[in-house]
Amino acid sequence: MSLTFDEKLSNYASLLIHVGVNLQKGQRLLLRAPITAAPLVRKVVAEAYKQGSPFVDVHWDDEELTKLRFEHAPADSFEEQAKWRFDASMEGVERGDALLTIRAQDPDLLKGQNPEHVSTAIRSTQTLFKPFSEHITAHSISWCLVAYPVESWAKKVFADESADTAIELLWDAIFATTRADQANAVELWKQHQIDLAARAKVLNDKHYAALHFKNATTDLTVGLPDGHIWHGGGAVNRAGQDFVPNMPTEEVFTLPDKDQVDGLVRSSKPLSYNGNLIDNFELTFEKGKVVSYKAEVGEDTLKNLLESDEGASRLGEVALVPNSSPVSQSNILFYHTLFDENAASHIALGQAYSFTVKGGEGAAPDEFAKLGANSSLVHVDFMIGSADMDVDGVFADGSREPLMRSGEWTS
């Protein structure tokens, strides 16, 4: 028997509390959400209090206000920030709060806006929040990122449908890819986490020195540092609590050696980056650094991303996703990294996660770099996998073995 919409939405809220952040009795929840997501927020808040949370602190956003800023604010004002948000976030880390972020975004929100103003505002926010971001990448607290559909996003995905139908279809896709459309969603997620962890263990036992990605448009070798650690599905915070950072998730991932990435890579899906679309782009790497790039759409945005800081033109993550993943098999281009990265293998420009290399957690910046790990204000995933992508695992002696063929695991 199929579930009603309200039952699926309740399931979604339950998953976010009991699997996503895995909220514990007596633990506070910091919830960031757009005002459009109020129906889901109310269910999440109710579930959190039922779980025994003493307080749920909701920080509301409205992307239309963001757009108004870039349309009307003075040209010299884009470094201004609301420091109270940073202070509240850091207080949450110190208390051991859980963090849930709900995103409802228009992929083209800032299309046509001054790219220098957008870049300045992003860089200012990233600089302010850098200490907090370091806690997130180190998994100091439980955190989870999820999505909520809005008309602008739904119409981008389902352009030929009416607004109401597009939103309904996008909800169906979100529920299906997060398993919220199943009555036993929590149990399904627990098994999914076990399966991803098993795949990560196989890769850790291999001790590859590099991965080689090859198809008609990509020929890229991604070196892996000694001591790299593969992860999949869930994570563990400093208190020893399991959580799932992203829902959906279909990836196993680790960090590249920041100085050992060479070759040409072309994107397989568009990248929506802070309200601007980057599409049909390619990057050429030499000794870990992007030395040339081009994009058919959004090249200025790509340029600003790569120039965010020194580490933005190097890689901080490499992730493998089979083409048969539920997100890929939906045959939907979501224009949202949270979903599209789980339809295809991907790499990320910028910051590496400290827990993906032995000795990385708590390492000073210079020691982190010596481990082969990249540091940056940004961490931006983009998709490179496809149904024709082959991936080889390369051993330290130069020998190799097939790891993925035509986008699927070989074993």
BAFI-520433 format. One record per residue (C-alpha): residue number from 0; residue in one letter; chain; z, x, y. Coordinates in steps of 0.001 Angstrom, whole numbers. Layout:
# BAFI-520433
GUDREN zami paba vexke      c3      c1      c2
GUDREN  NUM    a     A       Z       X       Y
...
# end
This chain:
# BAFI-520433
GUDREN zami paba vexke      c3      c1      c2
GUDREN    0    m     A       0       0       0
GUDREN    1    s     A   -1073    1455    3347
GUDREN    2    l     A    1483    1949    6088
GUDREN    3    t     A    1377     157    9436
GUDREN    4    f     A     840    2164   12621
GUDREN    5    d     A    4513    1855   13541
GUDREN    6    e     A    5538    3080   10090
GUDREN    7    k     A    3227    6087   10416
GUDREN    8    l     A    4575    6860   13898
GUDREN    9    s     A    8131    6648   12543
GUDREN   10    n     A    7098    8947    9693
GUDREN   11    y     A    5661   11388   12233
GUDREN   12    a     A    8916   11386   14215
GUDREN   13    s     A   10928   11893   11033
GUDREN   14    l     A    8752   14839    9996
GUDREN   15    l     A    9226   16494   13370
GUDREN   16    i     A   13013   16286   13118
GUDREN   17    h     A   13558   16927    9398
GUDREN   18    v     A   10702   19348    8652
GUDREN   19    g     A    9317   20603   11985
GUDREN   20    v     A   12482   21805   13732
GUDREN   21    n     A   14719   20916   10753
GUDREN   22    l     A   17420   19734   13143
GUDREN   23    q     A   20976   20331   11938
GUDREN   24    k     A   24000   18139   12532
GUDREN   25    g     A   25696   19230   15748
GUDREN   26    q     A   22550   20999   17058
GUDREN   27    r     A   21061   20139   20431
GUDREN   28    l     A   17337   19471   20833
GUDREN   29    l     A   15204   20565   23784
GUDREN   30    l     A   12166   18288   23852
GUDREN   31    r     A    9156   18989   26054
GUDREN   32    a     A    6689   16123   26270
GUDREN   33    p     A    4119   14448   28524
GUDREN   34    i     A    4985   11045   29909
GUDREN   35    t     A    2079    9552   27932
GUDREN   36    a     A    3913   10402   24688
GUDREN   37    a     A    6920    8207   25494
GUDREN   38    p     A    6508    5932   22400
GUDREN   39    l     A    6777    8945   20082
GUDREN   40    v     A    9486   10600   22177
GUDREN   41    r     A   11732    7540   21863
GUDREN   42    k     A   11408    7587   18066
GUDREN   43    v     A   12069   11343   17948
GUDREN   44    v     A   15150   11012   20160
GUDREN   45    a     A   16503    8194   17999
GUDREN   46    e     A   15928   10241   14834
GUDREN   47    a     A   17624   13277   16389
GUDREN   48    y     A   20748   11322   17270
GUDREN   49    k     A   20813    9757   13790
GUDREN   50    q     A   20710   13301   12410
GUDREN   51    g     A   23850   14120   14404
GUDREN   52    s     A   22499   15876   17487
GUDREN   53    p     A   25065   15751   20303
GUDREN   54    f     A   22374   15818   23011
GUDREN   55    v     A   18585   15617   23341
GUDREN   56    d     A   17359   17163   26608
GUDREN   57    v     A   13890   15778   27421
GUDREN   58    h     A   11722   17670   29906
GUDREN   59    w     A    8821   15449   30973
GUDREN   60    d     A    5401   16668   32084
GUDREN   61    d     A    2284   14989   33486
GUDREN   62    e     A    -993   16902   33305
GUDREN   63    e     A   -2409   14812   36140
GUDREN   64    l     A     179   16463   38395
GUDREN   65    t     A   -1091   19833   37203
GUDREN   66    k     A   -4635   18836   38133
GUDREN   67    l     A   -3519   17607   41560
GUDREN   68    r     A   -1944   20982   42240
GUDREN   69    f     A   -5222   22823   41688
GUDREN   70    e     A   -7123   20259   43724
GUDREN   71    h     A   -4871   20232   46771
GUDREN   72    a     A   -2230   23005   46851
GUDREN   73    p     A   -2561   25935   49302
GUDREN   74    a     A   -4614   28822   47954
GUDREN   75    d     A   -1693   31254   48212
GUDREN   76    s     A     818   29045   46390
GUDREN   77    f     A     -65   29451   42735
GUDREN   78    e     A    2656   31965   41948
GUDREN   79    e     A    5314   29344   42725
GUDREN   80    q     A    7337   28210   39677
GUDREN   81    a     A   10185   25856   38790
GUDREN   82    k     A   12742   28416   37603
GUDREN   83    w     A   15126   25740   36305
GUDREN   84    r     A   12833   25177   33328
GUDREN   85    f     A   13124   28828   32351
GUDREN   86    d     A   16888   28798   32865
GUDREN   87    a     A   17276   25699   30692
GUDREN   88    s     A   15125   27282   27981
GUDREN   89    m     A   17169   30480   27921
GUDREN   90    e     A   20408   28503   27808
GUDREN   91    g     A   18963   26690   24797
GUDREN   92    v     A   18307   29996   23036
GUDREN   93    e     A   21865   31133   23687
GUDREN   94    r     A   23251   27875   22239
GUDREN   95    g     A   20881   27891   19267
GUDREN   96    d     A   19137   24659   20270
GUDREN   97    a     A   15954   23546   18514
GUDREN   98    l     A   12767   23248   20576
GUDREN   99    l     A   10138   20576   20015
GUDREN  100    t     A    6984   20576   22137
GUDREN  101    i     A    4629   17586   22117
GUDREN  102    r     A    1207   18208   23654
GUDREN  103    a     A   -1151   15529   24944
GUDREN  104    q     A   -3889   17344   26741
GUDREN  105    d     A   -7347   16851   28161
GUDREN  106    p     A   -9505   19800   26953
GUDREN  107    d     A  -11438   19652   30227
GUDREN  108    l     A   -8480   19026   32543
GUDREN  109    l     A   -9170   21976   34843
GUDREN  110    k     A  -12944   22094   34494
GUDREN  111    g     A  -14441   22976   37872
GUDREN  112    q     A  -11180   24251   39330
GUDREN  113    n     A  -10967   27708   40910
GUDREN  114    p     A  -10581   30096   37928
GUDREN  115    e     A   -8653   32633   40028
GUDREN  116    h     A   -6079   30007   40993
GUDREN  117    v     A   -5765   28877   37372
GUDREN  118    s     A   -5409   32471   36196
GUDREN  119    t     A   -2760   33219   38829
GUDREN  120    a     A    -697   30167   37907
GUDREN  121    i     A    -909   30910   34179
GUDREN  122    r     A      28   34561   34651
GUDREN  123    s     A    2950   33610   36890
GUDREN  124    t     A    4284   31172   34284
GUDREN  125    q     A    3795   33661   31464
GUDREN  126    t     A    5606   36379   33397
GUDREN  127    l     A    8556   34112   34189
GUDREN  128    f     A    8820   32898   30600
GUDREN  129    k     A    8221   36272   28930
GUDREN  130    p     A   11880   36738   27826
GUDREN  131    f     A   11906   33243   26360
GUDREN  132    s     A    8515   33757   24694
GUDREN  133    e     A    9885   36880   23025
GUDREN  134    h     A   12645   34770   21468
GUDREN  135    i     A   10017   32297   20236
GUDREN  136    t     A    7815   34988   18693
GUDREN  137    a     A   10922   36483   17070
GUDREN  138    h     A   11944   33036   15736
GUDREN  139    s     A   15349   33275   17382
GUDREN  140    i     A   15476   29465   17334
GUDREN  141    s     A   13735   26696   15425
GUDREN  142    w     A   10650   25439   17234
GUDREN  143    c     A    7715   23178   16522
GUDREN  144    l     A    4491   22308   18345
GUDREN  145    v     A    2692   18994   17691
GUDREN  146    a     A     117   16754   19347
GUDREN  147    y     A    -150   13262   20784
GUDREN  148    p     A   -3519   11620   21570
GUDREN  149    v     A   -4593   10623   25065
GUDREN  150    e     A   -7806    8891   26118
GUDREN  151    s     A   -9459   11974   27666
GUDREN  152    w     A   -8900   14019   24511
GUDREN  153    a     A   -9862   11170   22161
GUDREN  154    k     A  -13117   10537   24035
GUDREN  155    k     A  -13942   14244   23868
GUDREN  156    v     A  -13551   14159   20088
GUDREN  157    f     A  -15178   10742   19511
GUDREN  158    a     A  -17620   10584   22407
GUDREN  159    d     A  -19667    7660   21077
GUDREN  160    e     A  -16693    5332   20616
GUDREN  161    s     A  -14875    3073   23051
GUDREN  162    a     A  -11621    4438   24449
GUDREN  163    d     A   -9469    2206   22245
GUDREN  164    t     A  -11419    3056   19101
GUDREN  165    a     A  -11412    6759   19921
GUDREN  166    i     A   -7629    6810   20285
GUDREN  167    e     A   -7232    4864   17040
GUDREN  168    l     A   -9477    7321   15194
GUDREN  169    l     A   -7637   10318   16644
GUDREN  170    w     A   -4298    8846   15576
GUDREN  171    d     A   -5708    8390   12067
GUDREN  172    a     A   -6736   12066   12026
GUDREN  173    i     A   -3346   13265   13281
GUDREN  174    f     A   -1475   11167   10744
GUDREN  175    a     A   -3745   12346    7898
GUDREN  176    t     A   -3589   16074    8715
GUDREN  177    t     A     192   15985    9154
GUDREN  178    r     A     618   13792    6044
GUDREN  179    a     A    2471   11212    8166
GUDREN  180    d     A     289    8497    6626
GUDREN  181    q     A    2059    9007    3289
GUDREN  182    a     A    5320    7303    2367
GUDREN  183    n     A    6620   10525     793
GUDREN  184    a     A    5580   12750    3705
GUDREN  185    v     A    8717   14937    3710
GUDREN  186    e     A    8371   15716     -19
GUDREN  187    l     A    4656   16491     410
GUDREN  188    w     A    5473   18935    3203
GUDREN  189    k     A    8070   20723    1113
GUDREN  190    q     A    5510   21275   -1666
GUDREN  191    h     A    2913   22375     889
GUDREN  192    q     A    5344   24993    2211
GUDREN  193    i     A    5922   26275   -1322
GUDREN  194    d     A    2152   26585   -1888
GUDREN  195    l     A    1584   28520    1344
GUDREN  196    a     A    4530   30822     629
GUDREN  197    a     A    3047   31584   -2810
GUDREN  198    r     A    -290   32523   -1225
GUDREN  199    a     A    1498   34805    1271
GUDREN  200    k     A    3340   36526   -1599
GUDREN  201    v     A      59   37310   -3357
GUDREN  202    l     A   -1279   38929    -183
GUDREN  203    n     A    1924   40885     405
GUDREN  204    d     A    1704   42267   -3127
GUDREN  205    k     A   -1835   43535   -2427
GUDREN  206    h     A    -885   45871     459
GUDREN  207    y     A   -4378   45784    1931
GUDREN  208    a     A   -5208   48362    4593
GUDREN  209    a     A   -7804   46121    6251
GUDREN  210    l     A   -9736   42873    6072
GUDREN  211    h     A  -13516   42733    6481
GUDREN  212    f     A  -15029   39488    7836
GUDREN  213    k     A  -18788   39041    7358
GUDREN  214    n     A  -21327   36283    7886
GUDREN  215    a     A  -24592   35877    9802
GUDREN  216    t     A  -22960   36359   13223
GUDREN  217    t     A  -19739   38291   12527
GUDREN  218    d     A  -19174   41769   11127
GUDREN  219    l     A  -15563   42641   11881
GUDREN  220    t     A  -13059   44996   10277
GUDREN  221    v     A   -9416   44217   11043
GUDREN  222    g     A   -7050   47049   10155
GUDREN  223    l     A   -3581   46131    8895
GUDREN  224    p     A    -637   48427    9673
GUDREN  225    d     A    1669   49832    7026
GUDREN  226    g     A    4522   47393    6547
GUDREN  227    h     A    2590   44300    7639
GUDREN  228    i     A    4049   41056    6281
GUDREN  229    w     A    2091   37903    5450
GUDREN  230    h     A    3679   34530    6213
GUDREN  231    g     A    2589   30991    5471
GUDREN  232    g     A    3766   27517    6378
GUDREN  233    g     A    7401   27601    7310
GUDREN  234    a     A    9635   30150    9004
GUDREN  235    v     A   13329   31009    9180
GUDREN  236    n     A   15328   31306   12402
GUDREN  237    r     A   18128   33792   13118
GUDREN  238    a     A   20689   31295   11775
GUDREN  239    g     A   18872   31175    8426
GUDREN  240    q     A   17440   27668    8926
GUDREN  241    d     A   13924   26825    7725
GUDREN  242    f     A   11472   25247   10162
GUDREN  243    v     A    7719   24720   10580
GUDREN  244    p     A    6356   26070   13899
GUDREN  245    n     A    3107   24085   13865
GUDREN  246    m     A    2200   20724   12374
GUDREN  247    p     A    -365   20664   10882
GUDREN  248    t     A    -465   24147    9353
GUDREN  249    e     A   -2781   25447    6643
GUDREN  250    e     A   -2741   29181    7378
GUDREN  251    v     A   -1339   32399    5995
GUDREN  252    f     A   -1114   35065    8678
GUDREN  253    t     A     -13   38571    9587
GUDREN  254    l     A    -609   41061   12395
GUDREN  255    p     A   -3556   43449   12802
GUDREN  256    d     A   -3121   47103   13704
GUDREN  257    k     A   -3639   46955   17455
GUDREN  258    d     A   -5772   50133   17409
GUDREN  259    q     A   -7784   49495   14237
GUDREN  260    v     A  -10105   46558   14947
GUDREN  261    d     A  -13834   47298   15064
GUDREN  262    g     A  -17047   45308   15122
GUDREN  263    l     A  -18539   42081   16422
GUDREN  264    v     A  -16997   38642   16044
GUDREN  265    r     A  -18421   35292   17142
GUDREN  266    s     A  -16387   32140   17575
GUDREN  267    s     A  -17011   29346   15090
GUDREN  268    k     A  -15417   26587   17193
GUDREN  269    p     A  -14803   26005   20915
GUDREN  270    l     A  -11550   27227   22434
GUDREN  271    s     A   -9692   24964   24855
GUDREN  272    y     A   -7615   27316   26999
GUDREN  273    n     A   -5312   25803   29619
GUDREN  274    g     A   -7635   22964   30552
GUDREN  275    n     A  -10884   24931   30367
GUDREN  276    l     A  -13360   25134   27490
GUDREN  277    i     A  -14723   28455   26181
GUDREN  278    d     A  -17588   27991   23727
GUDREN  279    n     A  -20162   30008   21797
GUDREN  280    f     A  -18525   33296   22683
GUDREN  281    e     A  -18472   36707   21072
GUDREN  282    l     A  -16355   39820   21391
GUDREN  283    t     A  -17084   43419   20456
GUDREN  284    f     A  -14101   45578   19468
GUDREN  285    e     A  -13800   49357   19364
GUDREN  286    k     A  -10560   50994   18233
GUDREN  287    g     A   -8735   47688   18651
GUDREN  288    k     A   -9865   46841   22190
GUDREN  289    v     A  -12475   44366   23428
GUDREN  290    v     A  -15196   46509   25007
GUDREN  291    s     A  -17721   43742   25701
GUDREN  292    y     A  -17889   39965   25623
GUDREN  293    k     A  -20054   36998   26515
GUDREN  294    a     A  -19784   33229   26373
GUDREN  295    e     A  -22311   30442   26820
GUDREN  296    v     A  -19567   28239   28288
GUDREN  297    g     A  -16451   29388   30156
GUDREN  298    e     A  -17213   33096   30501
GUDREN  299    d     A  -15105   33363   33684
GUDREN  300    t     A  -12181   31777   31848
GUDREN  301    l     A  -12639   34232   28971
GUDREN  302    k     A  -12756   37120   31451
GUDREN  303    n     A   -9497   36003   33063
GUDREN  304    l     A   -7874   35636   29653
GUDREN  305    l     A   -8892   39141   28592
GUDREN  306    e     A   -7634   40554   31890
GUDREN  307    s     A   -4249   38804   31731
GUDREN  308    d     A   -2648   42172   30971
GUDREN  309    e     A   -3294   45343   28970
GUDREN  310    g     A   -2542   43717   25628
GUDREN  311    a     A   -4692   40611   26155
GUDREN  312    s     A   -7845   42425   25011
GUDREN  313    r     A   -6288   43425   21667
GUDREN  314    l     A   -5307   41335   18658
GUDREN  315    g     A   -1839   40103   17730
GUDREN  316    e     A   -2615   37904   14713
GUDREN  317    v     A   -5091   37466   11885
GUDREN  318    a     A   -4947   34278    9801
GUDREN  319    l     A   -6790   33072    6712
GUDREN  320    v     A   -7577   29383    6171
GUDREN  321    p     A   -9850   28010    3427
GUDREN  322    n     A  -12773   25839    4459
GUDREN  323    s     A  -11411   23172    2071
GUDREN  324    s     A   -8286   22631    4183
GUDREN  325    p     A   -7606   18961    5059
GUDREN  326    v     A   -8328   19683    8723
GUDREN  327    s     A  -11692   21232    7900
GUDREN  328    q     A  -12604   18466    5461
GUDREN  329    s     A  -11968   15854    8144
GUDREN  330    n     A  -15234   17135    9698
GUDREN  331    i     A  -13686   16598   13113
GUDREN  332    l     A  -13942   19104   15941
GUDREN  333    f     A  -10608   18488   17663
GUDREN  334    y     A  -11090   20674   20761
GUDREN  335    h     A   -7422   21526   20256
GUDREN  336    t     A   -6329   24888   18868
GUDREN  337    l     A   -3384   23373   16992
GUDREN  338    f     A   -5844   21526   14748
GUDREN  339    d     A   -9003   23619   14877
GUDREN  340    e     A   -7163   26813   13898
GUDREN  341    n     A   -6123   25038   10698
GUDREN  342    a     A   -9745   24283    9865
GUDREN  343    a     A  -10858   27908    9922
GUDREN  344    s     A   -9715   31487    9594
GUDREN  345    h     A   -8837   32827   13022
GUDREN  346    i     A   -7589   35734   15076
GUDREN  347    a     A   -5434   35783   18193
GUDREN  348    l     A   -5688   37812   21346
GUDREN  349    g     A   -2381   39111   22671
GUDREN  350    q     A    1190   39217   21444
GUDREN  351    a     A    2034   39984   17824
GUDREN  352    y     A    4915   38220   16107
GUDREN  353    s     A    7746   40690   15513
GUDREN  354    f     A    8532   39268   12075
GUDREN  355    t     A    5039   40118   10754
GUDREN  356    v     A    5819   43829   10400
GUDREN  357    k     A    8740   45664    8830
GUDREN  358    g     A   11055   46942   11547
GUDREN  359    g     A    9488   44744   14192
GUDREN  360    e     A   12405   42418   14832
GUDREN  361    g     A   14611   43850   17559
GUDREN  362    a     A   12359   46887   18054
GUDREN  363    a     A   12083   48350   21545
GUDREN  364    p     A    8599   48071   23107
GUDREN  365    d     A    7627   51676   22354
GUDREN  366    e     A    8840   51395   18761
GUDREN  367    f     A    7002   48088   18376
GUDREN  368    a     A    3792   49801   19482
GUDREN  369    k     A    4354   52675   17023
GUDREN  370    l     A    4428   50095   14222
GUDREN  371    g     A     886   49093   15209
GUDREN  372    a     A    1987   45854   16899
GUDREN  373    n     A     446   44549   20106
GUDREN  374    s     A    2389   43270   23125
GUDREN  375    s     A    1120   40882   25783
GUDREN  376    l     A    2052   37907   27950
GUDREN  377    v     A    -525   35817   26062
GUDREN  378    h     A   -1110   34731   22470
GUDREN  379    v     A   -4366   32805   22143
GUDREN  380    d     A   -5879   31873   18768
GUDREN  381    f     A   -9602   31364   18345
GUDREN  382    m     A  -11545   30363   15274
GUDREN  383    i     A  -13954   32646   13418
GUDREN  384    g     A  -14023   31179    9884
GUDREN  385    s     A  -16778   28976    8500
GUDREN  386    a     A  -18327   27755    5267
GUDREN  387    d     A  -20444   30941    5100
GUDREN  388    m     A  -17669   33443    5898
GUDREN  389    d     A  -16873   36141    3331
GUDREN  390    v     A  -13665   38159    3543
GUDREN  391    d     A  -12926   41355    1614
GUDREN  392    g     A   -9545   42960    1174
GUDREN  393    v     A   -9856   46718    1764
GUDREN  394    f     A   -7420   49144     152
GUDREN  395    a     A   -6189   52435    1629
GUDREN  396    d     A   -8598   54449    -575
GUDREN  397    g     A  -11572   52496     786
GUDREN  398    s     A  -12098   50370   -2297
GUDREN  399    r     A  -12358   46645   -1749
GUDREN  400    e     A  -12240   43331   -3513
GUDREN  401    p     A  -13498   39837   -2631
GUDREN  402    l     A  -10736   37765   -1069
GUDREN  403    m     A  -12734   34784     210
GUDREN  404    r     A  -16324   33773    -481
GUDREN  405    s     A  -18177   31080    1458
GUDREN  406    g     A  -14920   30218    3176
GUDREN  407    e     A  -12875   29723     -14
GUDREN  408    w     A  -10264   31760   -1858
GUDREN  409    t     A  -11706   33686   -4800
GUDREN  410    s     A   -8565   33070   -6858
# end
